[in-house]
Amino acid sequence: MKAITANRLTDGRVIYRTVEGQWSTDLAEAERLDSEEADARLAEAEGEFGVAVGPYLIEVEDDRPGGQKWRRETIRLTGPTTGSTHRAA
């Protein structure tokens, strides 16, 4: 299955397109799409210039990113993989 992801325009957070055509930060709420309907839904999402930046399709397995880019999408979802680089002076 596929889902649509993007970054929210106002703060850059990762968001997912829901069945209702809204956006959520929760991957579990993302609409699951088969290949036939994915491109049409993506075209709708690309037209929402004031909400989402750079929408694209990702593979989803259960409630987690899947496919070949699962690691990248997991990092986008959960945040940086290292601690802070700021050091106390």
Phi and psi in radians as a Rosetta constraint file:
Dihedral C 1 N 2 CA 2 C 2 CIRCULARHARMONIC -2.143 0.35
Dihedral N 2 CA 2 C 2 N 3 CIRCULARHARMONIC 2.798 0.35
Dihedral C 2 N 3 CA 3 C 3 CIRCULARHARMONIC -2.469 0.35
Dihedral N 3 CA 3 C 3 N 4 CIRCULARHARMONIC 2.832 0.35
Dihedral C 3 N 4 CA 4 C 4 CIRCULARHARMONIC -1.826 0.35
Dihedral N 4 CA 4 C 4 N 5 CIRCULARHARMONIC 2.269 0.35
Dihedral C 4 N 5 CA 5 C 5 CIRCULARHARMONIC -2.184 0.35
Dihedral N 5 CA 5 C 5 N 6 CIRCULARHARMONIC 2.787 0.35
Dihedral C 5 N 6 CA 6 C 6 CIRCULARHARMONIC -2.845 0.35
Dihedral N 6 CA 6 C 6 N 7 CIRCULARHARMONIC -3.024 0.35
Dihedral C 6 N 7 CA 7 C 7 CIRCULARHARMONIC -2.004 0.35
Dihedral N 7 CA 7 C 7 N 8 CIRCULARHARMONIC 2.434 0.35
Dihedral C 7 N 8 CA 8 C 8 CIRCULARHARMONIC -1.227 0.35
Dihedral N 8 CA 8 C 8 N 9 CIRCULARHARMONIC 2.329 0.35
Dihedral C 8 N 9 CA 9 C 9 CIRCULARHARMONIC -1.049 0.35
Dihedral N 9 CA 9 C 9 N 10 CIRCULARHARMONIC -0.706 0.35
Dihedral C 9 N 10 CA 10 C 10 CIRCULARHARMONIC -1.270 0.35
Dihedral N 10 CA 10 C 10 N 11 CIRCULARHARMONIC -0.551 0.35
Dihedral C 10 N 11 CA 11 C 11 CIRCULARHARMONIC -2.442 0.35
Dihedral N 11 CA 11 C 11 N 12 CIRCULARHARMONIC 0.013 0.35
Dihedral C 11 N 12 CA 12 C 12 CIRCULARHARMONIC 1.404 0.35
Dihedral N 12 CA 12 C 12 N 13 CIRCULARHARMONIC 0.015 0.35
Dihedral C 12 N 13 CA 13 C 13 CIRCULARHARMONIC -1.135 0.35
Dihedral N 13 CA 13 C 13 N 14 CIRCULARHARMONIC 2.623 0.35
Dihedral C 13 N 14 CA 14 C 14 CIRCULARHARMONIC -1.250 0.35
Dihedral N 14 CA 14 C 14 N 15 CIRCULARHARMONIC 2.289 0.35
Dihedral C 14 N 15 CA 15 C 15 CIRCULARHARMONIC -2.303 0.35
Dihedral N 15 CA 15 C 15 N 16 CIRCULARHARMONIC 2.789 0.35
Dihedral C 15 N 16 CA 16 C 16 CIRCULARHARMONIC -2.288 0.35
Dihedral N 16 CA 16 C 16 N 17 CIRCULARHARMONIC 2.455 0.35
Dihedral C 16 N 17 CA 17 C 17 CIRCULARHARMONIC -1.352 0.35
Dihedral N 17 CA 17 C 17 N 18 CIRCULARHARMONIC 2.286 0.35
Dihedral C 17 N 18 CA 18 C 18 CIRCULARHARMONIC -1.680 0.35
Dihedral N 18 CA 18 C 18 N 19 CIRCULARHARMONIC 2.995 0.35
Dihedral C 18 N 19 CA 19 C 19 CIRCULARHARMONIC -1.023 0.35
Dihedral N 19 CA 19 C 19 N 20 CIRCULARHARMONIC -0.609 0.35
Dihedral C 19 N 20 CA 20 C 20 CIRCULARHARMONIC -1.364 0.35
Dihedral N 20 CA 20 C 20 N 21 CIRCULARHARMONIC -0.025 0.35
Dihedral C 20 N 21 CA 21 C 21 CIRCULARHARMONIC 1.454 0.35
Dihedral N 21 CA 21 C 21 N 22 CIRCULARHARMONIC 0.225 0.35
Dihedral C 21 N 22 CA 22 C 22 CIRCULARHARMONIC -1.675 0.35
Dihedral N 22 CA 22 C 22 N 23 CIRCULARHARMONIC -3.100 0.35
Dihedral C 22 N 23 CA 23 C 23 CIRCULARHARMONIC -2.121 0.35
Dihedral N 23 CA 23 C 23 N 24 CIRCULARHARMONIC 2.468 0.35
Dihedral C 23 N 24 CA 24 C 24 CIRCULARHARMONIC -2.369 0.35
Dihedral N 24 CA 24 C 24 N 25 CIRCULARHARMONIC 2.629 0.35
Dihedral C 24 N 25 CA 25 C 25 CIRCULARHARMONIC -1.475 0.35
Dihedral N 25 CA 25 C 25 N 26 CIRCULARHARMONIC -0.062 0.35
Dihedral C 25 N 26 CA 26 C 26 CIRCULARHARMONIC -1.764 0.35
Dihedral N 26 CA 26 C 26 N 27 CIRCULARHARMONIC 2.006 0.35
Dihedral C 26 N 27 CA 27 C 27 CIRCULARHARMONIC -1.034 0.35
Dihedral N 27 CA 27 C 27 N 28 CIRCULARHARMONIC -0.553 0.35
Dihedral C 27 N 28 CA 28 C 28 CIRCULARHARMONIC -1.097 0.35
Dihedral N 28 CA 28 C 28 N 29 CIRCULARHARMONIC -0.396 0.35
Dihedral C 28 N 29 CA 29 C 29 CIRCULARHARMONIC -1.572 0.35
Dihedral N 29 CA 29 C 29 N 30 CIRCULARHARMONIC -0.067 0.35
Dihedral C 29 N 30 CA 30 C 30 CIRCULARHARMONIC -1.188 0.35
Dihedral N 30 CA 30 C 30 N 31 CIRCULARHARMONIC 2.456 0.35
Dihedral C 30 N 31 CA 31 C 31 CIRCULARHARMONIC -1.188 0.35
Dihedral N 31 CA 31 C 31 N 32 CIRCULARHARMONIC 2.314 0.35
Dihedral C 31 N 32 CA 32 C 32 CIRCULARHARMONIC -1.587 0.35
Dihedral N 32 CA 32 C 32 N 33 CIRCULARHARMONIC 2.218 0.35
Dihedral C 32 N 33 CA 33 C 33 CIRCULARHARMONIC -2.116 0.35
Dihedral N 33 CA 33 C 33 N 34 CIRCULARHARMONIC 2.460 0.35
Dihedral C 33 N 34 CA 34 C 34 CIRCULARHARMONIC -1.536 0.35
Dihedral N 34 CA 34 C 34 N 35 CIRCULARHARMONIC 2.974 0.35
Dihedral C 34 N 35 CA 35 C 35 CIRCULARHARMONIC -1.034 0.35
Dihedral N 35 CA 35 C 35 N 36 CIRCULARHARMONIC -0.573 0.35
Dihedral C 35 N 36 CA 36 C 36 CIRCULARHARMONIC -1.183 0.35
Dihedral N 36 CA 36 C 36 N 37 CIRCULARHARMONIC -0.648 0.35
Dihedral C 36 N 37 CA 37 C 37 CIRCULARHARMONIC -1.712 0.35
Dihedral N 37 CA 37 C 37 N 38 CIRCULARHARMONIC -0.204 0.35
Dihedral C 37 N 38 CA 38 C 38 CIRCULARHARMONIC -1.065 0.35
Dihedral N 38 CA 38 C 38 N 39 CIRCULARHARMONIC -0.797 0.35
Dihedral C 38 N 39 CA 39 C 39 CIRCULARHARMONIC -1.134 0.35
Dihedral N 39 CA 39 C 39 N 40 CIRCULARHARMONIC -0.668 0.35
Dihedral C 39 N 40 CA 40 C 40 CIRCULARHARMONIC -1.157 0.35
Dihedral N 40 CA 40 C 40 N 41 CIRCULARHARMONIC -0.742 0.35
Dihedral C 40 N 41 CA 41 C 41 CIRCULARHARMONIC -1.167 0.35
Dihedral N 41 CA 41 C 41 N 42 CIRCULARHARMONIC -0.670 0.35
Dihedral C 41 N 42 CA 42 C 42 CIRCULARHARMONIC -1.093 0.35
Dihedral N 42 CA 42 C 42 N 43 CIRCULARHARMONIC -0.705 0.35
Dihedral C 42 N 43 CA 43 C 43 CIRCULARHARMONIC -1.050 0.35
Dihedral N 43 CA 43 C 43 N 44 CIRCULARHARMONIC -0.695 0.35
Dihedral C 43 N 44 CA 44 C 44 CIRCULARHARMONIC -1.079 0.35
Dihedral N 44 CA 44 C 44 N 45 CIRCULARHARMONIC -0.812 0.35
Dihedral C 44 N 45 CA 45 C 45 CIRCULARHARMONIC -1.114 0.35
Dihedral N 45 CA 45 C 45 N 46 CIRCULARHARMONIC -0.622 0.35
Dihedral C 45 N 46 CA 46 C 46 CIRCULARHARMONIC -1.156 0.35
Dihedral N 46 CA 46 C 46 N 47 CIRCULARHARMONIC -0.341 0.35
Dihedral C 46 N 47 CA 47 C 47 CIRCULARHARMONIC -1.477 0.35
Dihedral N 47 CA 47 C 47 N 48 CIRCULARHARMONIC -0.038 0.35
Dihedral C 47 N 48 CA 48 C 48 CIRCULARHARMONIC -1.682 0.35
Dihedral N 48 CA 48 C 48 N 49 CIRCULARHARMONIC 1.253 0.35
Dihedral C 48 N 49 CA 49 C 49 CIRCULARHARMONIC -1.119 0.35
Dihedral N 49 CA 49 C 49 N 50 CIRCULARHARMONIC -0.510 0.35
Dihedral C 49 N 50 CA 50 C 50 CIRCULARHARMONIC -1.513 0.35
Dihedral N 50 CA 50 C 50 N 51 CIRCULARHARMONIC 0.010 0.35
Dihedral C 50 N 51 CA 51 C 51 CIRCULARHARMONIC -2.108 0.35
Dihedral N 51 CA 51 C 51 N 52 CIRCULARHARMONIC -0.968 0.35
Dihedral C 51 N 52 CA 52 C 52 CIRCULARHARMONIC -2.062 0.35
Dihedral N 52 CA 52 C 52 N 53 CIRCULARHARMONIC 2.521 0.35
Dihedral C 52 N 53 CA 53 C 53 CIRCULARHARMONIC -1.983 0.35
Dihedral N 53 CA 53 C 53 N 54 CIRCULARHARMONIC 2.208 0.35
Dihedral C 53 N 54 CA 54 C 54 CIRCULARHARMONIC 1.124 0.35
Dihedral N 54 CA 54 C 54 N 55 CIRCULARHARMONIC 0.832 0.35
Dihedral C 54 N 55 CA 55 C 55 CIRCULARHARMONIC -1.117 0.35
Dihedral N 55 CA 55 C 55 N 56 CIRCULARHARMONIC 2.507 0.35
Dihedral C 55 N 56 CA 56 C 56 CIRCULARHARMONIC -2.694 0.35
Dihedral N 56 CA 56 C 56 N 57 CIRCULARHARMONIC 2.922 0.35
Dihedral C 56 N 57 CA 57 C 57 CIRCULARHARMONIC -1.572 0.35
Dihedral N 57 CA 57 C 57 N 58 CIRCULARHARMONIC 2.484 0.35
Dihedral C 57 N 58 CA 58 C 58 CIRCULARHARMONIC -2.253 0.35
Dihedral N 58 CA 58 C 58 N 59 CIRCULARHARMONIC 2.737 0.35
Dihedral C 58 N 59 CA 59 C 59 CIRCULARHARMONIC -1.413 0.35
Dihedral N 59 CA 59 C 59 N 60 CIRCULARHARMONIC 2.453 0.35
Dihedral C 59 N 60 CA 60 C 60 CIRCULARHARMONIC -2.271 0.35
Dihedral N 60 CA 60 C 60 N 61 CIRCULARHARMONIC 2.317 0.35
Dihedral C 60 N 61 CA 61 C 61 CIRCULARHARMONIC -2.147 0.35
Dihedral N 61 CA 61 C 61 N 62 CIRCULARHARMONIC 2.058 0.35
Dihedral C 61 N 62 CA 62 C 62 CIRCULARHARMONIC 0.992 0.35
Dihedral N 62 CA 62 C 62 N 63 CIRCULARHARMONIC -2.115 0.35
Dihedral C 62 N 63 CA 63 C 63 CIRCULARHARMONIC -2.010 0.35
Dihedral N 63 CA 63 C 63 N 64 CIRCULARHARMONIC 0.642 0.35
Dihedral C 63 N 64 CA 64 C 64 CIRCULARHARMONIC -2.502 0.35
Dihedral N 64 CA 64 C 64 N 65 CIRCULARHARMONIC 2.747 0.35
Dihedral C 64 N 65 CA 65 C 65 CIRCULARHARMONIC -1.084 0.35
Dihedral N 65 CA 65 C 65 N 66 CIRCULARHARMONIC 2.548 0.35
Dihedral C 65 N 66 CA 66 C 66 CIRCULARHARMONIC -2.342 0.35
Dihedral N 66 CA 66 C 66 N 67 CIRCULARHARMONIC -2.871 0.35
Dihedral C 66 N 67 CA 67 C 67 CIRCULARHARMONIC 1.286 0.35
Dihedral N 67 CA 67 C 67 N 68 CIRCULARHARMONIC -2.932 0.35
Dihedral C 67 N 68 CA 68 C 68 CIRCULARHARMONIC -1.223 0.35
Dihedral N 68 CA 68 C 68 N 69 CIRCULARHARMONIC -0.444 0.35
Dihedral C 68 N 69 CA 69 C 69 CIRCULARHARMONIC -1.787 0.35
Dihedral N 69 CA 69 C 69 N 70 CIRCULARHARMONIC 0.479 0.35
Dihedral C 69 N 70 CA 70 C 70 CIRCULARHARMONIC -1.059 0.35
Dihedral N 70 CA 70 C 70 N 71 CIRCULARHARMONIC -0.668 0.35
Dihedral C 70 N 71 CA 71 C 71 CIRCULARHARMONIC -1.151 0.35
Dihedral N 71 CA 71 C 71 N 72 CIRCULARHARMONIC -0.798 0.35
Dihedral C 71 N 72 CA 72 C 72 CIRCULARHARMONIC -1.024 0.35
Dihedral N 72 CA 72 C 72 N 73 CIRCULARHARMONIC -0.829 0.35
Dihedral C 72 N 73 CA 73 C 73 CIRCULARHARMONIC -1.193 0.35
Dihedral N 73 CA 73 C 73 N 74 CIRCULARHARMONIC -0.551 0.35
Dihedral C 73 N 74 CA 74 C 74 CIRCULARHARMONIC -1.149 0.35
Dihedral N 74 CA 74 C 74 N 75 CIRCULARHARMONIC -0.721 0.35
Dihedral C 74 N 75 CA 75 C 75 CIRCULARHARMONIC -1.146 0.35
Dihedral N 75 CA 75 C 75 N 76 CIRCULARHARMONIC -0.719 0.35
Dihedral C 75 N 76 CA 76 C 76 CIRCULARHARMONIC -1.047 0.35
Dihedral N 76 CA 76 C 76 N 77 CIRCULARHARMONIC -0.701 0.35
Dihedral C 76 N 77 CA 77 C 77 CIRCULARHARMONIC -1.253 0.35
Dihedral N 77 CA 77 C 77 N 78 CIRCULARHARMONIC -0.733 0.35
Dihedral C 77 N 78 CA 78 C 78 CIRCULARHARMONIC -1.749 0.35
Dihedral N 78 CA 78 C 78 N 79 CIRCULARHARMONIC -0.262 0.35
Dihedral C 78 N 79 CA 79 C 79 CIRCULARHARMONIC 1.845 0.35
Dihedral N 79 CA 79 C 79 N 80 CIRCULARHARMONIC -3.038 0.35
Dihedral C 79 N 80 CA 80 C 80 CIRCULARHARMONIC -0.990 0.35
Dihedral N 80 CA 80 C 80 N 81 CIRCULARHARMONIC 2.682 0.35
Dihedral C 80 N 81 CA 81 C 81 CIRCULARHARMONIC -1.688 0.35
Dihedral N 81 CA 81 C 81 N 82 CIRCULARHARMONIC -0.019 0.35
Dihedral C 81 N 82 CA 82 C 82 CIRCULARHARMONIC -2.241 0.35
Dihedral N 82 CA 82 C 82 N 83 CIRCULARHARMONIC 2.940 0.35
Dihedral C 82 N 83 CA 83 C 83 CIRCULARHARMONIC -1.341 0.35
Dihedral N 83 CA 83 C 83 N 84 CIRCULARHARMONIC -3.043 0.35
Dihedral C 83 N 84 CA 84 C 84 CIRCULARHARMONIC -1.161 0.35
Dihedral N 84 CA 84 C 84 N 85 CIRCULARHARMONIC 2.505 0.35
Dihedral C 84 N 85 CA 85 C 85 CIRCULARHARMONIC -1.660 0.35
Dihedral N 85 CA 85 C 85 N 86 CIRCULARHARMONIC -0.008 0.35
Dihedral C 85 N 86 CA 86 C 86 CIRCULARHARMONIC -1.414 0.35
Dihedral N 86 CA 86 C 86 N 87 CIRCULARHARMONIC 2.365 0.35
Dihedral C 86 N 87 CA 87 C 87 CIRCULARHARMONIC -2.048 0.35
Dihedral N 87 CA 87 C 87 N 88 CIRCULARHARMONIC 2.517 0.35
Dihedral C 87 N 88 CA 88 C 88 CIRCULARHARMONIC -1.189 0.35
Dihedral N 88 CA 88 C 88 N 89 CIRCULARHARMONIC 2.444 0.35
